[in-house]
Amino acid sequence: MLAEKKDIALIITGAIIILISFILDFKLATNGGIPDNYHWELLVAGELIGLWAFINIIKR
């Protein structure tokens, strides 16, 4: 049950997308403002990519 390079790349890609969803509004937050909205679509996309890779690993 070893992960292939493709699976590892997908997990890393999903993690990077999740990280980006948190830091997109950093300028507004660091200037004392409150971000208007959260980028849920990026969070969900990153989660789904990582979950898809994890399921592929488990299936093997």
PDB file of N, CA, C and O in Angstrom:
ATOM      1  N   MET A   1       0.839  -1.183   0.000  1.00  0.00           N
ATOM      2  CA  MET A   1       0.000   0.000   0.000  1.00  0.00           C
ATOM      3  C   MET A   1       0.883   1.245   0.000  1.00  0.00           C
ATOM      4  O   MET A   1       0.800   2.082   0.899  1.00  0.00           O
ATOM      5  N   LEU A   2       1.710   1.348  -1.001  1.00  0.00           N
ATOM      6  CA  LEU A   2       2.579   2.509  -1.120  1.00  0.00           C
ATOM      7  C   LEU A   2       1.973   3.518  -2.080  1.00  0.00           C
ATOM      8  O   LEU A   2       1.332   3.153  -3.066  1.00  0.00           O
ATOM      9  N   ALA A   3       2.180   4.764  -1.784  1.00  0.00           N
ATOM     10  CA  ALA A   3       1.675   5.824  -2.641  1.00  0.00           C
ATOM     11  C   ALA A   3       2.603   6.003  -3.835  1.00  0.00           C
ATOM     12  O   ALA A   3       3.826   5.968  -3.705  1.00  0.00           O
ATOM     13  N   GLU A   4       1.999   6.194  -4.988  1.00  0.00           N
ATOM     14  CA  GLU A   4       2.780   6.481  -6.184  1.00  0.00           C
ATOM     15  C   GLU A   4       3.099   7.971  -6.218  1.00  0.00           C
ATOM     16  O   GLU A   4       2.540   8.762  -5.459  1.00  0.00           O
ATOM     17  N   LYS A   5       4.005   8.331  -7.111  1.00  0.00           N
ATOM     18  CA  LYS A   5       4.385   9.744  -7.229  1.00  0.00           C
ATOM     19  C   LYS A   5       3.186  10.610  -7.583  1.00  0.00           C
ATOM     20  O   LYS A   5       3.075  11.748  -7.127  1.00  0.00           O
ATOM     21  N   LYS A   6       2.285  10.062  -8.401  1.00  0.00           N
ATOM     22  CA  LYS A   6       1.092  10.813  -8.787  1.00  0.00           C
ATOM     23  C   LYS A   6       0.234  11.131  -7.561  1.00  0.00           C
ATOM     24  O   LYS A   6      -0.277  12.242  -7.424  1.00  0.00           O
ATOM     25  N   ASP A   7       0.081  10.153  -6.680  1.00  0.00           N
ATOM     26  CA  ASP A   7      -0.727  10.362  -5.474  1.00  0.00           C
ATOM     27  C   ASP A   7      -0.095  11.393  -4.548  1.00  0.00           C
ATOM     28  O   ASP A   7      -0.783  12.250  -3.994  1.00  0.00           O
ATOM     29  N   ILE A   8       1.200  11.301  -4.389  1.00  0.00           N
ATOM     30  CA  ILE A   8       1.908  12.267  -3.539  1.00  0.00           C
ATOM     31  C   ILE A   8       1.789  13.667  -4.124  1.00  0.00           C
ATOM     32  O   ILE A   8       1.591  14.636  -3.391  1.00  0.00           O
ATOM     33  N   ALA A   9       1.910  13.776  -5.446  1.00  0.00           N
ATOM     34  CA  ALA A   9       1.777  15.079  -6.105  1.00  0.00           C
ATOM     35  C   ALA A   9       0.375  15.644  -5.904  1.00  0.00           C
ATOM     36  O   ALA A   9       0.214  16.845  -5.685  1.00  0.00           O
ATOM     37  N   LEU A  10      -0.633  14.790  -5.978  1.00  0.00           N
ATOM     38  CA  LEU A  10      -2.007  15.259  -5.768  1.00  0.00           C
ATOM     39  C   LEU A  10      -2.233  15.717  -4.333  1.00  0.00           C
ATOM     40  O   LEU A  10      -2.897  16.728  -4.102  1.00  0.00           O
ATOM     41  N   ILE A  11      -1.692  14.992  -3.380  1.00  0.00           N
ATOM     42  CA  ILE A  11      -1.837  15.388  -1.973  1.00  0.00           C
ATOM     43  C   ILE A  11      -1.148  16.725  -1.721  1.00  0.00           C
ATOM     44  O   ILE A  11      -1.700  17.589  -1.039  1.00  0.00           O
ATOM     45  N   ILE A  12       0.044  16.900  -2.261  1.00  0.00           N
ATOM     46  CA  ILE A  12       0.767  18.165  -2.090  1.00  0.00           C
ATOM     47  C   ILE A  12       0.026  19.300  -2.786  1.00  0.00           C
ATOM     48  O   ILE A  12      -0.073  20.401  -2.244  1.00  0.00           O
ATOM     49  N   THR A  13      -0.495  19.041  -3.979  1.00  0.00           N
ATOM     50  CA  THR A  13      -1.258  20.061  -4.699  1.00  0.00           C
ATOM     51  C   THR A  13      -2.493  20.479  -3.906  1.00  0.00           C
ATOM     52  O   THR A  13      -2.790  21.669  -3.796  1.00  0.00           O
ATOM     53  N   GLY A  14      -3.205  19.512  -3.361  1.00  0.00           N
ATOM     54  CA  GLY A  14      -4.374  19.825  -2.538  1.00  0.00           C
ATOM     55  C   GLY A  14      -4.008  20.653  -1.321  1.00  0.00           C
ATOM     56  O   GLY A  14      -4.720  21.591  -0.964  1.00  0.00           O
ATOM     57  N   ALA A  15      -2.896  20.308  -0.683  1.00  0.00           N
ATOM     58  CA  ALA A  15      -2.449  21.062   0.495  1.00  0.00           C
ATOM     59  C   ALA A  15      -2.077  22.495   0.130  1.00  0.00           C
ATOM     60  O   ALA A  15      -2.373  23.426   0.878  1.00  0.00           O
ATOM     61  N   ILE A  16      -1.434  22.670  -1.010  1.00  0.00           N
ATOM     62  CA  ILE A  16      -1.059  24.020  -1.450  1.00  0.00           C
ATOM     63  C   ILE A  16      -2.305  24.844  -1.749  1.00  0.00           C
ATOM     64  O   ILE A  16      -2.365  26.023  -1.401  1.00  0.00           O
ATOM     65  N   ILE A  17      -3.296  24.237  -2.389  1.00  0.00           N
ATOM     66  CA  ILE A  17      -4.541  24.955  -2.680  1.00  0.00           C
ATOM     67  C   ILE A  17      -5.241  25.362  -1.384  1.00  0.00           C
ATOM     68  O   ILE A  17      -5.766  26.471  -1.286  1.00  0.00           O
ATOM     69  N   ILE A  18      -5.252  24.480  -0.397  1.00  0.00           N
ATOM     70  CA  ILE A  18      -5.850  24.820   0.904  1.00  0.00           C
ATOM     71  C   ILE A  18      -5.091  25.977   1.544  1.00  0.00           C
ATOM     72  O   ILE A  18      -5.708  26.901   2.074  1.00  0.00           O
ATOM     73  N   LEU A  19      -3.784  25.938   1.501  1.00  0.00           N
ATOM     74  CA  LEU A  19      -2.973  27.023   2.058  1.00  0.00           C
ATOM     75  C   LEU A  19      -3.266  28.342   1.350  1.00  0.00           C
ATOM     76  O   LEU A  19      -3.387  29.382   1.997  1.00  0.00           O
ATOM     77  N   ILE A  20      -3.380  28.303   0.037  1.00  0.00           N
ATOM     78  CA  ILE A  20      -3.696  29.513  -0.727  1.00  0.00           C
ATOM     79  C   ILE A  20      -5.053  30.076  -0.306  1.00  0.00           C
ATOM     80  O   ILE A  20      -5.222  31.293  -0.232  1.00  0.00           O
ATOM     81  N   SER A  21      -6.012  29.205  -0.030  1.00  0.00           N
ATOM     82  CA  SER A  21      -7.336  29.689   0.379  1.00  0.00           C
ATOM     83  C   SER A  21      -7.268  30.487   1.677  1.00  0.00           C
ATOM     84  O   SER A  21      -8.084  31.381   1.901  1.00  0.00           O
ATOM     85  N   PHE A  22      -6.302  30.168   2.527  1.00  0.00           N
ATOM     86  CA  PHE A  22      -6.151  30.900   3.783  1.00  0.00           C
ATOM     87  C   PHE A  22      -5.396  32.217   3.606  1.00  0.00           C
ATOM     88  O   PHE A  22      -5.669  33.177   4.326  1.00  0.00           O
ATOM     89  N   ILE A  23      -4.459  32.282   2.668  1.00  0.00           N
ATOM     90  CA  ILE A  23      -3.586  33.455   2.598  1.00  0.00           C
ATOM     91  C   ILE A  23      -3.947  34.447   1.497  1.00  0.00           C
ATOM     92  O   ILE A  23      -3.228  35.428   1.310  1.00  0.00           O
ATOM     93  N   LEU A  24      -5.025  34.227   0.770  1.00  0.00           N
ATOM     94  CA  LEU A  24      -5.380  35.151  -0.308  1.00  0.00           C
ATOM     95  C   LEU A  24      -5.669  36.565   0.196  1.00  0.00           C
ATOM     96  O   LEU A  24      -5.326  37.534  -0.482  1.00  0.00           O
ATOM     97  N   ASP A  25      -6.275  36.702   1.339  1.00  0.00           N
ATOM     98  CA  ASP A  25      -6.634  38.024   1.869  1.00  0.00           C
ATOM     99  C   ASP A  25      -5.701  38.487   2.980  1.00  0.00           C
ATOM    100  O   ASP A  25      -6.127  39.202   3.887  1.00  0.00           O
ATOM    101  N   PHE A  26      -4.442  38.088   2.920  1.00  0.00           N
ATOM    102  CA  PHE A  26      -3.528  38.418   4.019  1.00  0.00           C
ATOM    103  C   PHE A  26      -3.271  39.915   4.128  1.00  0.00           C
ATOM    104  O   PHE A  26      -3.092  40.423   5.235  1.00  0.00           O
ATOM    105  N   LYS A  27      -3.247  40.638   3.001  1.00  0.00           N
ATOM    106  CA  LYS A  27      -2.983  42.083   3.069  1.00  0.00           C
ATOM    107  C   LYS A  27      -4.077  42.805   3.845  1.00  0.00           C
ATOM    108  O   LYS A  27      -3.788  43.678   4.664  1.00  0.00           O
ATOM    109  N   LEU A  28      -5.307  42.449   3.594  1.00  0.00           N
ATOM    110  CA  LEU A  28      -6.415  43.078   4.308  1.00  0.00           C
ATOM    111  C   LEU A  28      -6.349  42.753   5.799  1.00  0.00           C
ATOM    112  O   LEU A  28      -6.575  43.624   6.639  1.00  0.00           O
ATOM    113  N   ALA A  29      -6.044  41.516   6.118  1.00  0.00           N
ATOM    114  CA  ALA A  29      -5.976  41.110   7.526  1.00  0.00           C
ATOM    115  C   ALA A  29      -4.799  41.755   8.242  1.00  0.00           C
ATOM    116  O   ALA A  29      -4.925  42.136   9.405  1.00  0.00           O
ATOM    117  N   THR A  30      -3.657  41.885   7.574  1.00  0.00           N
ATOM    118  CA  THR A  30      -2.491  42.484   8.225  1.00  0.00           C
ATOM    119  C   THR A  30      -2.624  43.992   8.369  1.00  0.00           C
ATOM    120  O   THR A  30      -1.937  44.597   9.192  1.00  0.00           O
ATOM    121  N   ASN A  31      -3.500  44.607   7.579  1.00  0.00           N
ATOM    122  CA  ASN A  31      -3.736  46.044   7.714  1.00  0.00           C
ATOM    123  C   ASN A  31      -4.843  46.350   8.717  1.00  0.00           C
ATOM    124  O   ASN A  31      -5.299  47.489   8.813  1.00  0.00           O
ATOM    125  N   GLY A  32      -5.273  45.341   9.460  1.00  0.00           N
ATOM    126  CA  GLY A  32      -6.277  45.558  10.495  1.00  0.00           C
ATOM    127  C   GLY A  32      -7.702  45.363  10.041  1.00  0.00           C
ATOM    128  O   GLY A  32      -8.633  45.536  10.828  1.00  0.00           O
ATOM    129  N   GLY A  33      -7.888  45.007   8.792  1.00  0.00           N
ATOM    130  CA  GLY A  33      -9.244  44.795   8.292  1.00  0.00           C
ATOM    131  C   GLY A  33      -9.716  43.373   8.517  1.00  0.00           C
ATOM    132  O   GLY A  33      -8.959  42.496   8.932  1.00  0.00           O
ATOM    133  N   ILE A  34     -10.966  43.181   8.235  1.00  0.00           N
ATOM    134  CA  ILE A  34     -11.557  41.851   8.324  1.00  0.00           C
ATOM    135  C   ILE A  34     -11.897  41.419   6.902  1.00  0.00           C
ATOM    136  O   ILE A  34     -12.596  42.140   6.190  1.00  0.00           O
ATOM    137  N   PRO A  35     -11.418  40.270   6.485  1.00  0.00           N
ATOM    138  CA  PRO A  35     -11.731  39.808   5.123  1.00  0.00           C
ATOM    139  C   PRO A  35     -13.242  39.698   4.905  1.00  0.00           C
ATOM    140  O   PRO A  35     -13.982  39.266   5.789  1.00  0.00           O
ATOM    141  N   ASP A  36     -13.679  40.095   3.721  1.00  0.00           N
ATOM    142  CA  ASP A  36     -15.109  40.086   3.402  1.00  0.00           C
ATOM    143  C   ASP A  36     -15.679  38.676   3.320  1.00  0.00           C
ATOM    144  O   ASP A  36     -16.753  38.390   3.849  1.00  0.00           O
ATOM    145  N   ASN A  37     -14.952  37.819   2.659  1.00  0.00           N
ATOM    146  CA  ASN A  37     -15.441  36.454   2.492  1.00  0.00           C
ATOM    147  C   ASN A  37     -14.261  35.488   2.480  1.00  0.00           C
ATOM    148  O   ASN A  37     -13.114  35.872   2.254  1.00  0.00           O
ATOM    149  N   TYR A  38     -14.577  34.255   2.726  1.00  0.00           N
ATOM    150  CA  TYR A  38     -13.556  33.214   2.695  1.00  0.00           C
ATOM    151  C   TYR A  38     -13.689  32.473   1.371  1.00  0.00           C
ATOM    152  O   TYR A  38     -14.792  32.328   0.844  1.00  0.00           O
ATOM    153  N   HIS A  39     -12.592  32.017   0.847  1.00  0.00           N
ATOM    154  CA  HIS A  39     -12.575  31.336  -0.447  1.00  0.00           C
ATOM    155  C   HIS A  39     -12.862  29.845  -0.259  1.00  0.00           C
ATOM    156  O   HIS A  39     -11.976  28.997  -0.363  1.00  0.00           O
ATOM    157  N   TRP A  40     -14.130  29.564   0.021  1.00  0.00           N
ATOM    158  CA  TRP A  40     -14.549  28.190   0.302  1.00  0.00           C
ATOM    159  C   TRP A  40     -14.323  27.269  -0.883  1.00  0.00           C
ATOM    160  O   TRP A  40     -14.010  26.091  -0.713  1.00  0.00           O
ATOM    161  N   GLU A  41     -14.484  27.813  -2.093  1.00  0.00           N
ATOM    162  CA  GLU A  41     -14.337  26.970  -3.278  1.00  0.00           C
ATOM    163  C   GLU A  41     -12.919  26.408  -3.385  1.00  0.00           C
ATOM    164  O   GLU A  41     -12.738  25.270  -3.819  1.00  0.00           O
ATOM    165  N   LEU A  42     -11.925  27.184  -2.999  1.00  0.00           N
ATOM    166  CA  LEU A  42     -10.549  26.686  -3.015  1.00  0.00           C
ATOM    167  C   LEU A  42     -10.326  25.655  -1.914  1.00  0.00           C
ATOM    168  O   LEU A  42      -9.657  24.646  -2.131  1.00  0.00           O
ATOM    169  N   LEU A  43     -10.882  25.907  -0.742  1.00  0.00           N
ATOM    170  CA  LEU A  43     -10.751  24.941   0.351  1.00  0.00           C
ATOM    171  C   LEU A  43     -11.367  23.599  -0.038  1.00  0.00           C
ATOM    172  O   LEU A  43     -10.761  22.547   0.163  1.00  0.00           O
ATOM    173  N   VAL A  44     -12.568  23.646  -0.593  1.00  0.00           N
ATOM    174  CA  VAL A  44     -13.246  22.411  -0.990  1.00  0.00           C
ATOM    175  C   VAL A  44     -12.479  21.712  -2.108  1.00  0.00           C
ATOM    176  O   VAL A  44     -12.347  20.489  -2.095  1.00  0.00           O
ATOM    177  N   ALA A  45     -11.973  22.475  -3.073  1.00  0.00           N
ATOM    178  CA  ALA A  45     -11.200  21.874  -4.166  1.00  0.00           C
ATOM    179  C   ALA A  45      -9.948  21.184  -3.634  1.00  0.00           C
ATOM    180  O   ALA A  45      -9.637  20.065  -4.043  1.00  0.00           O
ATOM    181  N   GLY A  46      -9.238  21.834  -2.736  1.00  0.00           N
ATOM    182  CA  GLY A  46      -8.044  21.231  -2.151  1.00  0.00           C
ATOM    183  C   GLY A  46      -8.356  19.985  -1.357  1.00  0.00           C
ATOM    184  O   GLY A  46      -7.630  18.994  -1.428  1.00  0.00           O
ATOM    185  N   GLU A  47      -9.450  20.034  -0.592  1.00  0.00           N
ATOM    186  CA  GLU A  47      -9.870  18.861   0.178  1.00  0.00           C
ATOM    187  C   GLU A  47     -10.234  17.699  -0.738  1.00  0.00           C
ATOM    188  O   GLU A  47      -9.858  16.556  -0.478  1.00  0.00           O
ATOM    189  N   LEU A  48     -10.965  17.990  -1.809  1.00  0.00           N
ATOM    190  CA  LEU A  48     -11.378  16.924  -2.722  1.00  0.00           C
ATOM    191  C   LEU A  48     -10.193  16.299  -3.449  1.00  0.00           C
ATOM    192  O   LEU A  48     -10.159  15.084  -3.648  1.00  0.00           O
ATOM    193  N   ILE A  49      -9.233  17.110  -3.843  1.00  0.00           N
ATOM    194  CA  ILE A  49      -8.039  16.578  -4.508  1.00  0.00           C
ATOM    195  C   ILE A  49      -7.272  15.661  -3.564  1.00  0.00           C
ATOM    196  O   ILE A  49      -6.873  14.561  -3.947  1.00  0.00           O
ATOM    197  N   GLY A  50      -7.068  16.110  -2.342  1.00  0.00           N
ATOM    198  CA  GLY A  50      -6.366  15.286  -1.361  1.00  0.00           C
ATOM    199  C   GLY A  50      -7.126  14.017  -1.019  1.00  0.00           C
ATOM    200  O   GLY A  50      -6.531  12.948  -0.884  1.00  0.00           O
ATOM    201  N   LEU A  51      -8.439  14.133  -0.878  1.00  0.00           N
ATOM    202  CA  LEU A  51      -9.265  12.969  -0.570  1.00  0.00           C
ATOM    203  C   LEU A  51      -9.252  11.963  -1.715  1.00  0.00           C
ATOM    204  O   LEU A  51      -9.198  10.754  -1.485  1.00  0.00           O
ATOM    205  N   TRP A  52      -9.302  12.459  -2.940  1.00  0.00           N
ATOM    206  CA  TRP A  52      -9.255  11.592  -4.117  1.00  0.00           C
ATOM    207  C   TRP A  52      -7.951  10.796  -4.145  1.00  0.00           C
ATOM    208  O   TRP A  52      -7.959   9.592  -4.403  1.00  0.00           O
ATOM    209  N   ALA A  53      -6.842  11.465  -3.881  1.00  0.00           N
ATOM    210  CA  ALA A  53      -5.549  10.774  -3.850  1.00  0.00           C
ATOM    211  C   ALA A  53      -5.515   9.750  -2.719  1.00  0.00           C
ATOM    212  O   ALA A  53      -5.018   8.639  -2.904  1.00  0.00           O
ATOM    213  N   PHE A  54      -6.033  10.111  -1.562  1.00  0.00           N
ATOM    214  CA  PHE A  54      -6.048   9.199  -0.417  1.00  0.00           C
ATOM    215  C   PHE A  54      -6.884   7.954  -0.719  1.00  0.00           C
ATOM    216  O   PHE A  54      -6.481   6.839  -0.389  1.00  0.00           O
ATOM    217  N   ILE A  55      -8.030   8.142  -1.335  1.00  0.00           N
ATOM    218  CA  ILE A  55      -8.888   7.005  -1.692  1.00  0.00           C
ATOM    219  C   ILE A  55      -8.193   6.112  -2.713  1.00  0.00           C
ATOM    220  O   ILE A  55      -8.291   4.888  -2.627  1.00  0.00           O
ATOM    221  N   ASN A  56      -7.492   6.707  -3.680  1.00  0.00           N
ATOM    222  CA  ASN A  56      -6.744   5.911  -4.661  1.00  0.00           C
ATOM    223  C   ASN A  56      -5.673   5.064  -3.986  1.00  0.00           C
ATOM    224  O   ASN A  56      -5.435   3.926  -4.390  1.00  0.00           O
ATOM    225  N   ILE A  57      -5.033   5.607  -2.969  1.00  0.00           N
ATOM    226  CA  ILE A  57      -4.002   4.852  -2.241  1.00  0.00           C
ATOM    227  C   ILE A  57      -4.639   3.692  -1.485  1.00  0.00           C
ATOM    228  O   ILE A  57      -4.115   2.578  -1.497  1.00  0.00           O
ATOM    229  N   ILE A  58      -5.761   3.950  -0.830  1.00  0.00           N
ATOM    230  CA  ILE A  58      -6.438   2.922  -0.039  1.00  0.00           C
ATOM    231  C   ILE A  58      -6.961   1.789  -0.934  1.00  0.00           C
ATOM    232  O   ILE A  58      -6.927   0.623  -0.540  1.00  0.00           O
ATOM    233  N   LYS A  59      -7.444   2.129  -2.134  1.00  0.00           N
ATOM    234  CA  LYS A  59      -7.992   1.122  -3.041  1.00  0.00           C
ATOM    235  C   LYS A  59      -6.956   0.089  -3.467  1.00  0.00           C
ATOM    236  O   LYS A  59      -7.310  -1.056  -3.746  1.00  0.00           O
ATOM    237  N   ARG A  60      -5.693   0.471  -3.523  1.00  0.00           N
ATOM    238  CA  ARG A  60      -4.651  -0.457  -3.975  1.00  0.00           C
ATOM    239  C   ARG A  60      -4.345  -1.491  -2.973  1.00  0.00           C
ATOM    240  O   ARG A  60      -3.490  -2.345  -3.208  1.00  0.00           O
TER     241      ARG A  60
END
